[in-house]
Each structure stands twice: as C-alpha cells, then as structure tokens.
Amino acid sequence: MSALGELTHLLNQYGSGSTLCDFGSMANDGGGNKRAQAGHISCVEVKVESKQMIMVIVLGVYQDSDNRYFVLLQDPQSKLKFTIWIGQCEAWHISHKLGKIETDAKPTFDLIAEMILKLNAQISFVLIDDVDKDFFEAAIYFPGTSFDAINGRPSDGIALALALKIPIYVTEKLLEKHGRKS
C-alpha cells in the first residue's frame, strides 16, 4: 500500500479525514491545502482523533553550555521551531540516523526497526501530542492493531521514526504554544 493509501486508511479508521499527506510528490490533495516540500516529503495538515497535526522535520541534535542535549524540530510551512530536551543516548541515536555519527555496530533503534519489519508490523507515524510537568509526550501509531498506539518519550519516537523513515507530527496546539520563529 502506498504512503498516501496508508494515511487514507488511517484517517478513515480514526474517523477524521479531510486532509491527507503525500510522500514524494506535490500532487494536489483536492482539498485546497498548501503543501511544503521537506526533503522528499510533501507536508499538509492531518487530523487524527480530532487533533490537528503538523508534520515536522528534524533539523538536528544540539548540546547547550551545560552539556544538555536537545533535538530541534521545524514545521516547514510556518518555519516554527520546536525544541525537545533529550538524553545523551537518544541524542547519539538521532545524530546517527541524521548521518552525523558513524558506527560499525547496529544501533538499538535500527535493531528495533528491523524487528518491527520482520514481524510484519507497521508503524505509520509518531505524534508528539502532549506535555505534562514540562515533559513532552508522544504516541507511536500502529495501524490495524488492537491498541492503535503506544505512548512513549518523544526522543524514542523520533529515533524510531528516523530509523523507519516515517513522518513525525506535533499537534498544532503544542507547536503554537512551544514553537518559536528564530
């Protein structure tokens, strides 16, 4: 099934479905939605479980002057940037997937991604959807399963999304509240 077909199935499954996302082309979605090119992914807004979602790209992993790590995400349309503080291990994995670090050993998230694929499981996308006590929360969506999604840390979801080459979304509400232009 194509990425557009998978997303259409997801939107129908979750009872939402006015806007779609298409990977690798700039085709009109028929709904008058504007798309932004982010690498090889065309972006539009998507609704799941009545949450407005914005596709984001990973700009990189950085370290501050106190040796704390963060991943910087960006909405390609609005140019809003979104910072998530992460641990050193997750920083390494995300940096590896971005091609900033090389290793001869198979990284953990590549192993997990390979297991998911060999088990014929499918992950559609990662959604960073909430914040609780200054910690962001994420959900990893598995279509066609009895549980639909698994909650987890955004850093784990981002690393897994990069390993599987699946989209990462942030809810519009979080992006508006925590995003910044600079």
SVG drawing of the C-alpha trace seen along z (x, -y; Angstrom):
<svg xmlns="http://www.w3.org/2000/svg" viewBox="-15 -34 48 46">
<polyline fill="none" stroke="black" stroke-width="0.4" points="0.0,0.0 1.3,-3.5 2.0,-6.0 -1.0,-8.0 -3.1,-4.9 -1.9,-4.0 -2.7,-7.5 -6.1,-7.5 -6.8,-4.2 -5.6,-5.7 -7.8,-8.8 -10.8,-6.6 -10.0,-4.3 -9.8,-7.3 -12.9,-8.9 -11.2,-12.0 -10.2,-12.7 -10.5,-15.9 -6.8,-16.4 -4.1,-14.0 -0.4,-13.7 1.5,-12.6 5.1,-11.4 7.4,-12.3 5.1,-14.4 3.5,-17.8 0.1,-16.5 -2.9,-18.5 -4.9,-16.7 -8.2,-18.1 -8.9,-20.0 -7.1,-23.2 -4.4,-22.5 -1.0,-24.1 2.0,-21.8 5.6,-22.5 8.5,-20.4 10.7,-19.0 13.4,-16.8 11.4,-14.2 8.2,-14.7 5.3,-17.0 3.5,-18.3 -0.1,-19.1 -2.0,-19.2 -3.6,-15.9 -6.3,-15.2 -6.3,-12.1 -8.6,-11.6 -9.7,-15.2 -6.2,-16.5 -4.8,-18.9 -1.3,-17.7 1.6,-19.4 4.3,-17.4 7.8,-18.4 11.3,-17.7 14.3,-17.1 16.9,-19.9 19.4,-18.4 20.7,-17.5 22.5,-20.1 24.2,-20.4 24.0,-23.5 26.7,-25.1 25.5,-22.9 26.1,-19.7 22.4,-19.0 21.1,-17.7 18.1,-18.8 16.6,-17.9 15.3,-20.7 12.2,-20.1 10.7,-22.5 7.4,-22.9 8.5,-23.5 5.4,-25.7 5.4,-28.1 9.1,-27.8 8.2,-27.4 11.0,-25.5 10.2,-23.2 12.8,-22.1 12.7,-18.9 15.3,-18.1 16.6,-14.6 19.1,-12.2 22.7,-11.6 21.8,-8.1 18.8,-9.4 21.0,-12.3 23.5,-9.7 20.9,-7.6 19.1,-10.6 22.5,-12.0 23.4,-8.6 20.2,-8.5 20.9,-12.0 24.3,-10.9 26.3,-12.9 27.8,-9.8 29.1,-6.6 29.4,-3.2 30.2,0.4 27.7,1.8 24.0,1.8 22.3,-0.9 19.4,0.1 16.8,-1.8 17.9,-0.2 17.6,3.2 14.1,2.3 13.1,1.1 14.4,4.3 12.4,6.4 9.2,4.4 9.7,5.0 10.5,8.7 7.4,9.2 5.4,7.6 4.2,4.9 3.8,1.4 4.2,-2.0 2.5,-4.8 3.8,-7.9 4.9,-9.4 2.8,-12.2 4.2,-14.5 0.9,-15.3 1.0,-16.5 3.1,-18.0 2.9,-17.0 5.0,-18.7 7.4,-20.1 7.9,-16.7 6.6,-16.2 4.7,-13.0 4.4,-11.1 2.4,-8.3 3.7,-5.8 0.8,-4.8 0.4,-1.1 -2.5,-0.9 -4.7,2.2 -3.8,3.4 -6.0,3.8 -4.1,1.0 -3.6,-1.7 -0.8,-3.5 1.9,-3.2 2.8,-6.1 6.4,-6.9 9.1,-9.6 9.3,-11.9 13.1,-11.1 12.4,-7.4 9.6,-8.1 11.9,-10.4 14.7,-7.9 12.4,-5.2 10.7,-7.4 14.1,-8.2 15.1,-4.5 11.8,-3.6 11.6,-6.7 8.1,-7.6 6.7,-11.0 6.8,-12.9 4.0,-15.2 3.4,-17.7 -0.1,-18.8 -0.9,-22.3 -1.7,-23.3 1.8,-22.3 3.5,-23.9 1.7,-27.2 2.4,-27.2 6.0,-26.0 7.2,-26.8 9.4,-29.8 10.4,-31.6 14.1,-32.0"/>
</svg>
